[in-house]
Amino acid sequence: MTKEEHPKLFGLIGKNIDYSFSRAYFSEKFEKEHLSNHSYVNFDLDKIEEFVGIKKKNPTLQGLNVTIPYKKAIIPYLDRLSEEAKAIGAVNTILWDKQGNSIGHNTDHTGFEKALREKTKNLPKKALILGTGGASGAVRYALEKMGCEVIFVSRVPRQGQYGYQDLDAKRIDAVQLIVNSTPVGTFPNIEMAPPIPYDLLHSNHLLFDLIYNPSQTRFMKNGEKQGAQTLNGYQMLVYQAEKSWELWNQ
């Protein structure tokens, strides 16, 4: 058996992840690129503790993606973090080095930045990020790297953050980008949208929803009615997946 023929397993850890973009994306990629010895599976974990021993039970495992709700919870179980993952405080990609150490990376910020730059040449100077979960840290990291001021919006705001009730005309006018990093509006709850004052939006706004299913969320539709530009999370997912693939093959 040549080196190339050794089976290589990749996968996704998350909870209730039947819908997984990653499995569909990588399975199709392996087929297209004739990588018949590669496979990609979902590891649906009821609790994060089940991550322990996953590599031992699956010795051909080369790399993992991590999704909601484990992007932050996985960190104590890893041997090392990349500088970006440390700064973001969340992991979405895991690989193992030659010594068997698990290393956590974050490729969400790469995916977000690439998708945003592809959508608009006018990069935002100020942005609102709706939600403070695992994906929001990567968005903040990418935007600040691009020189954009960021304010989080939360149902329970901390110091320096806005509550949804704080979003008045002045605050909405001051930003060019609003990112939905919450799961509100994801299939099957497609009629739901974050509670922002949509009537205050206009053509100078870009609404970026990290959700990709449905491809046009209620958040996006509400923005379009006011003349705002919109973007869903599909391209971000593709770009972060490609970056994961690059890391696994270094």
C-alpha positions in Angstrom: 0.0 0.0 0.0 1.5 3.3 -1.0 1.5 6.3 1.3 -1.2 7.9 -0.8 -3.5 4.9 -0.2 -3.6 5.1 3.5 -7.1 6.1 4.6 -7.5 9.6 5.9 -10.5 10.6 8.0 -11.7 14.1 8.7 -14.8 15.2 10.5 -17.0 17.8 12.2 -17.8 18.0 15.9 -20.9 19.7 17.0 -24.4 19.0 18.4 -27.5 18.1 16.3 -25.4 18.5 13.1 -27.4 16.4 10.6 -27.6 19.6 8.4 -23.8 19.9 8.3 -22.4 22.0 5.4 -18.9 20.7 6.1 -19.7 17.0 5.5 -21.5 17.8 2.2 -18.7 20.2 1.1 -15.7 17.9 1.8 -17.4 14.7 0.6 -18.0 16.5 -2.8 -14.5 17.9 -2.8 -12.9 14.4 -2.2 -15.0 12.9 -5.0 -14.1 15.7 -7.4 -10.4 15.5 -6.6 -10.5 11.6 -6.8 -9.3 11.3 -3.2 -11.0 7.9 -2.7 -9.0 7.2 0.5 -10.4 10.4 2.2 -13.7 10.5 4.1 -15.5 13.0 6.2 -18.0 12.2 9.0 -20.0 14.0 11.6 -19.2 13.4 15.3 -22.4 14.5 17.0 -21.5 15.0 20.6 -24.1 15.4 23.4 -21.5 17.0 25.6 -17.9 18.3 24.9 -16.4 15.7 27.3 -17.0 13.1 24.5 -14.2 14.7 22.5 -11.7 13.0 24.8 -10.4 9.8 23.2 -11.8 10.7 19.7 -8.4 10.4 18.1 -7.6 7.1 19.9 -10.9 5.6 18.7 -10.3 6.9 15.1 -6.5 6.5 14.5 -6.8 7.6 10.8 -8.3 11.0 11.9 -6.3 13.9 10.4 -8.4 16.9 11.2 -11.6 18.2 12.6 -13.9 21.2 12.1 -15.8 22.5 15.2 -19.2 24.1 15.1 -21.9 25.4 17.5 -22.0 25.0 20.5 -18.4 23.8 21.0 -16.2 26.5 19.5 -15.2 27.9 22.9 -15.9 24.8 25.0 -13.3 22.8 23.0 -10.4 25.0 24.1 -9.5 23.3 27.5 -9.3 19.9 25.7 -6.6 21.0 23.2 -2.8 21.0 23.7 -2.1 24.2 21.9 -3.8 27.1 20.2 -2.7 29.2 17.2 -2.2 32.9 17.8 -5.4 33.8 16.0 -7.4 31.2 18.0 -6.0 32.6 21.2 -6.9 36.2 20.2 -10.4 35.2 19.0 -11.1 32.9 21.9 -12.7 30.2 19.7 -11.6 27.3 17.6 -13.2 25.9 14.4 -10.4 23.7 13.1 -8.2 21.1 14.8 -5.2 19.2 13.6 -2.6 17.0 15.2 1.2 17.5 14.9 3.7 14.7 14.4 4.0 14.3 18.2 0.3 13.7 18.5 -0.5 17.1 20.1 -3.9 18.6 19.2 -3.7 22.2 17.9 -6.7 24.5 17.7 -7.0 27.0 14.8 -9.6 29.5 13.7 -10.3 29.9 10.0 -13.7 31.7 10.4 -11.9 35.1 10.4 -10.2 34.3 7.1 -13.6 33.2 5.6 -15.4 36.3 6.8 -12.7 38.8 5.6 -12.5 37.2 2.2 -16.3 37.1 1.7 -16.6 40.7 2.8 -13.8 42.0 0.6 -15.4 40.1 -2.4 -18.7 41.8 -1.7 -17.7 45.4 -1.3 -14.7 47.7 -2.1 -15.9 50.2 0.5 -14.7 48.5 3.7 -16.7 49.6 6.7 -15.3 52.1 9.3 -17.8 51.1 11.9 -19.8 47.9 12.4 -22.4 46.3 14.7 -22.1 42.6 15.5 -25.3 41.1 16.7 -24.6 38.3 19.2 -21.5 37.4 21.3 -21.2 33.7 20.7 -18.4 31.6 19.1 -18.6 33.1 15.6 -18.7 36.8 16.8 -15.1 36.8 18.1 -13.8 35.8 14.6 -15.8 38.6 13.0 -14.5 41.1 15.5 -10.9 39.9 14.9 -11.3 40.2 11.1 -12.9 43.7 11.2 -10.5 45.2 13.7 -7.6 43.8 11.5 -9.2 45.8 8.7 -9.2 48.9 10.8 -13.0 48.9 11.5 -14.4 49.9 14.9 -16.7 47.2 16.3 -19.6 47.4 18.8 -21.4 44.2 20.0 -25.1 44.1 20.4 -26.4 41.7 23.0 -29.7 40.8 24.8 -27.7 41.2 28.0 -25.1 43.9 27.2 -21.9 44.3 29.1 -20.0 47.5 29.4 -19.1 48.9 26.0 -21.9 47.0 24.3 -25.4 48.0 23.1 -28.6 46.3 24.0 -31.1 45.9 21.1 -33.3 48.6 22.8 -30.3 51.0 22.5 -30.3 51.0 18.7 -31.7 54.4 17.7 -31.3 56.4 14.4 -28.0 58.0 15.4 -26.4 54.6 16.3 -27.7 52.9 13.2 -26.6 55.8 11.0 -23.1 55.7 12.4 -22.4 52.2 11.1 -22.0 50.9 7.5 -22.1 47.1 8.4 -24.4 45.0 10.6 -23.4 41.4 11.1 -25.8 38.8 12.4 -23.7 36.2 14.3 -26.6 34.8 16.1 -28.5 31.6 15.0 -31.8 33.6 14.8 -33.5 33.0 11.5 -31.8 29.6 10.8 -33.9 26.8 9.2 -36.5 25.8 10.3 -37.2 29.1 12.1 -37.0 31.1 8.9 -39.5 33.8 9.8 -37.4 35.0 12.8 -35.0 37.9 12.7 -32.8 39.7 15.2 -34.9 42.6 16.8 -33.2 45.6 15.2 -35.1 48.7 13.9 -35.1 47.7 10.2 -37.0 50.9 9.3 -33.8 52.9 10.1 -31.7 51.1 7.5 -30.9 52.6 4.1 -28.7 52.1 1.0 -25.4 52.9 2.9 -25.8 49.7 5.0 -24.6 46.2 4.3 -26.2 43.4 6.2 -24.0 40.3 6.5 -25.8 37.2 7.9 -23.5 34.4 8.9 -26.5 32.0 8.3 -26.5 30.1 5.0 -29.7 28.1 5.4 -32.0 29.7 4.2 -29.9 31.5 1.6 -32.0 34.6 2.1 -32.9 35.1 5.7 -35.7 37.3 7.1 -32.8 39.6 8.4 -31.6 40.0 4.8 -35.1 40.5 3.4 -35.9 43.2 5.9 -32.7 45.0 5.0 -33.3 44.7 1.2 -36.7 46.3 1.7 -34.9 49.4 3.0 -32.4 49.4 0.1 -29.5 47.9 2.1 -27.0 45.5 0.5 -27.1 41.9 1.9 -24.8 38.9 2.0 -25.3 35.4 3.5 -22.8 33.2 5.1 -22.2 30.7 2.3 -19.0 32.1 0.8 -17.6 32.6 4.3 -18.1 28.9 4.9 -16.5 27.9 1.7 -13.4 30.1 2.4 -13.0 28.9 6.0 -13.3 25.3 4.8 -10.6 25.8 2.2 -8.4 27.4 4.8 -9.0 24.3 7.1 -8.0 22.0 4.2 -4.8 24.0 3.7 -3.9 23.7 7.4 -4.6 19.9 7.4 -2.3 19.5 4.4 0.7 21.6 5.6 
